[in-house]
Amino acid sequence: MRISEVVERSGVPARLLRYYEEQGLLNPLRNPSGYRDYTDQDIELVRRIRHLLDAGLRTATIRTVLPCLTQQAGRLAPICTDLIEDLKREQIRIEASIDALEQSRDAIEEVIAAGVSVPG
């Protein structure tokens, strides 16, 4: 199928599909004229990529974990033993980012609170 059909069926813009290909996450076949030719499996792969991006993983990490994931009962599940440790490291990285964002939010909140008490 052509990229336009993948866009319609997956809801992912064509530029992102090309980006996923550049990042080594998606490898559609090429027909003799050079056009990308996608399969139903590619659409499922795009959905997995989106799910992992939504979970906060970076494309470099997704490239390494994709081969170690399967779909079970509508959820992604690991099939490689090393994957759990990789995901735990990612979870720690994400939690550190959350902590940093919370500190930034709190600092801004303090500035706003101090500005409220200034006569205007």
C-alpha positions as CSV (number, residue, x, y, z in Angstrom):
1,M,0.0,0.0,0.0
2,R,1.1,3.6,-0.6
3,I,2.1,6.0,2.1
4,S,-1.2,7.9,1.8
5,E,-3.1,4.8,2.9
6,V,-0.8,4.2,5.8
7,V,-1.3,7.8,6.9
8,E,-5.1,7.3,6.7
9,R,-5.1,4.0,8.6
10,S,-2.5,4.8,11.2
11,G,-3.2,8.5,11.8
12,V,0.5,9.3,11.5
13,P,1.6,12.0,9.1
14,A,3.8,11.0,6.1
15,R,6.7,13.1,7.4
16,L,6.8,11.1,10.6
17,L,6.7,7.8,8.6
18,R,9.7,9.0,6.6
19,Y,11.4,10.0,9.9
20,Y,10.8,6.6,11.4
21,E,12.4,5.1,8.3
22,E,15.4,7.5,8.6
23,Q,15.7,6.4,12.3
24,G,15.8,2.7,11.3
25,L,12.4,2.0,12.9
26,L,10.4,1.3,9.8
27,N,11.7,-0.4,6.6
28,P,9.0,-0.4,3.9
29,L,9.7,-2.2,0.7
30,R,10.5,-0.1,-2.4
31,N,8.9,-0.8,-5.7
32,P,10.9,-0.5,-9.0
33,S,10.0,3.2,-9.3
34,G,11.3,3.9,-5.8
35,Y,7.9,4.4,-4.1
36,R,7.5,3.0,-0.7
37,D,5.3,-0.1,-0.4
38,Y,3.8,-0.7,3.0
39,T,2.2,-3.8,4.5
40,D,-0.4,-4.3,7.2
41,Q,2.6,-5.3,9.5
42,D,4.1,-1.9,8.9
43,I,0.9,-0.3,10.1
44,E,1.0,-2.4,13.3
45,L,4.7,-1.5,13.7
46,V,3.8,2.2,13.4
47,R,1.3,1.8,16.1
48,R,3.9,0.2,18.3
49,I,6.3,3.0,17.6
50,R,3.7,5.6,18.5
51,H,2.9,3.7,21.7
52,L,6.5,3.7,22.8
53,L,7.0,7.4,21.8
54,D,3.9,8.2,23.9
55,A,5.5,6.3,26.8
56,G,8.5,8.7,26.6
57,L,11.0,6.5,24.9
58,R,13.5,8.0,22.4
59,T,13.7,6.7,18.9
60,A,17.2,5.3,19.6
61,T,15.9,3.3,22.5
62,I,12.8,2.2,20.4
63,R,15.1,0.9,17.7
64,T,16.7,-1.5,20.2
65,V,13.6,-2.6,22.0
66,L,11.2,-3.1,19.1
67,P,12.6,-6.5,18.1
68,C,12.1,-7.6,21.7
69,L,8.4,-6.7,22.0
70,T,5.3,-8.6,21.0
71,Q,1.6,-7.9,21.3
72,Q,-0.3,-9.9,24.0
73,A,-3.9,-9.3,24.9
74,G,-3.7,-5.8,23.3
75,R,-0.6,-4.8,25.2
76,L,3.1,-4.7,24.4
77,A,5.0,-7.4,26.2
78,P,8.8,-8.1,26.3
79,I,10.1,-11.3,24.9
80,C,13.9,-10.7,25.5
81,T,15.3,-11.0,29.0
82,D,17.6,-8.0,28.7
83,L,14.7,-5.7,27.7
84,I,13.4,-5.4,31.3
85,E,16.7,-3.9,32.5
86,D,16.8,-1.5,29.5
87,L,13.2,-0.4,30.3
88,K,14.0,0.1,34.0
89,R,16.9,2.4,33.0
90,E,14.5,4.3,30.7
91,Q,12.0,4.5,33.6
92,I,14.7,6.0,35.8
93,R,15.6,8.6,33.1
94,I,12.0,9.6,32.7
95,E,11.5,9.9,36.5
96,A,14.5,12.1,36.6
97,S,13.0,14.3,33.9
98,I,9.7,14.5,35.8
99,D,11.6,15.5,39.0
100,A,13.4,18.3,37.0
101,L,10.2,19.5,35.5
102,E,8.5,19.6,38.9
103,Q,11.4,21.6,40.3
104,S,11.0,24.1,37.4
105,R,7.3,24.3,38.0
106,D,7.8,25.0,41.7
107,A,10.4,27.7,41.0
108,I,8.0,29.4,38.6
109,E,5.2,29.1,41.1
110,E,7.3,30.9,43.7
111,V,8.1,33.7,41.3
112,I,4.4,34.1,40.4
113,A,3.4,34.0,44.1
114,A,6.0,36.7,44.9
115,G,4.7,38.9,42.1
116,V,1.1,38.6,43.3
117,S,2.0,40.3,46.6
118,V,3.7,43.2,44.9
119,P,1.5,46.3,44.7
120,G,0.8,47.2,41.1
